Amino acid sequence: MKKFCKSIISGILIAFAVIFTGAIHAESSLDRIKERGYIKVSTNADFDPFEYKDGDKIIGIDVDIARKLAEYMGLDIEINDVSFDAITLELSNRKCDFAIAAMSYSDEKAQSVDFSDPYYNAKQSVIVSSGSDIKSSADIGDKRIGVALGFTGDMYCTEHFPNADIHRYDTASDAVLDLVSGRLDAVVVDDTPAKKLVNISNGGAKLLDEYLFEESYRIAVPKGDRELLDKINSALAQMKADEEIDKIVAKYVGVPEGESVDLIAQIYKNLVTKDRYKMIFSGLATTLEITVVALLIGVLIGFTLALIKVSKSKNALMKIMKFIANFYITVIRGTPVVVQLFVIYYLIFASTGLPKLLVAMIAFGINSGAYVAEIVRGGILSVDGGQYEAGRSLGLSGKITMMKIILPQAVKNVISALTGEFINLIKETSVAGFIGVMDMSRAGNIIRSQTYEPVVPLMTVALIYLMLVAILTAVFSLFERRMRSSDKR
């Protein structure tokens, strides 16, 4: 249900993006691309062997095809990794010039983007557990089926198997893990990664002899950008004539031998091989950057809103500001942070060109501000009201009384709650990967998608989060004790 809701949310955002940006983006982008000197491409690096990460590099069949396309077009290339269900939004908002991510044509997608000629013919396979009594695709119509969210296997099963219990996953490897553990009866996925998934399942899964259906992969461009589409189709035709695509596919289709399940071997494979631990540490640095900057933004917004809400001023301007503050807090606290992230990135800052990291900082700062506001407001109200009156009776202005008498006491009262908000903010940033930010959680997911082994990368990320929380809790506890001890002197 969570995956389904995310798909619906993405669809709603796509509709808004098309409405607000379609007219602007209808013109060709070739002149702008040539002036820039490079072409921007979006993909989803979670679908080995078509697009995946090797260390901090994005590689795979689709990535090599994109690079070769840019070479044929006489351009450099910049490749960005985003979640698959956000690719259409990237195109609609011109965050990229084209997208290549094992995408197949559908009438629904064609309403938002245009598709190139096919560049790869794929078959959809059915994976079942090694002891399964399922013999053909006709036997899975009422079973528990795992699919990759937003892929054609998802759409096909939804349309053709109405009685099936369909489970949607971010990656096919997650679905196969559930298949092997007995939570699913079958997994539908492209034939090429399916062979690799079966091979590394250590005998836990097998492929059915027949294919479910065939499809072709295409490149997607912004709706109406006919000139760019023609240029891509021309380059693809030349690549096919030169057999460049066949050479690229042959480079990646090899299926590795089954690997040991020994824990030490898994740790080495997931963290040491290809220096994958560096990806975790890079993600950790990004997580901390987002958290610190977002907290500063949140504190600034929160204190401002709290002071507005507790203000005793009765003038019209203050009433309007209080209404805005209450509305802001209600909206932010009443909607999921991932939806706020999508709206801020794909709608509010869609045409600004701001880096993803900066947008993530702003988004989480805006989210945190609403919670900090209520925490600080509660702290202010916990201070005896007589102290405000006493300050006023001594001739202090309302502003000076609040800043010099009330707020210092309020901060001491809410330090524990602010610590909790800081800790929650660290964990909330784990959804930054939905817009392609390489935070620690996304780094763990990328390693998991490369090795098809969830335990080591996920436990490593979880332990680092736990250590961060423990260290921060200890530091803030020490700070709080010192503040309280100073009160006794």
Buried (B, 14 or more C-beta within 10 A) or exposed (E): EEBBEBBEBBBEBBEBBBEBBBEEBEBBBBEEBEEBEEBBBBBBBBBBBBBBBBBBEBBBBBBBBBBBBBBBBEBEBBBBBBBBBBBBBBBBBBBBBBBBBBBBBEEEBEEBBBBBBBBBEBBBBBBBBEEBEBEEBEBBEEBBBBBBBBBBBBBBBBEEBEEBEBBBBBBBBBBBBBBBEEEBBBBBBBBBBBBBBBBBBEEBBBBBEEBBBEBBBBBBBBBBBEBBBBBBBEBBEEBBEEEBBEEBBEEBEEBEEEBEEEEEBBBBBBBEBBEBBEBBEBBBEBBBBBBBBBBEBBBEBBBBBBBBBBBEEEEEEEEEBBEEBBEBBEEBEEEEBBBBBBBBBBBBBBBEEBEBBBBBBBBBBBBBBBBBBBBBBBBBBEBEEEEBEEBBEEEBEBEEBBEEBBBEBBBBBBBEBBBBBBBBBBBBBBBBBBBBBBBBBBBBBBBBBBBBBBBBBBEBBEEBBEEBBEEBBEEBEEEBEEEEEEEEE
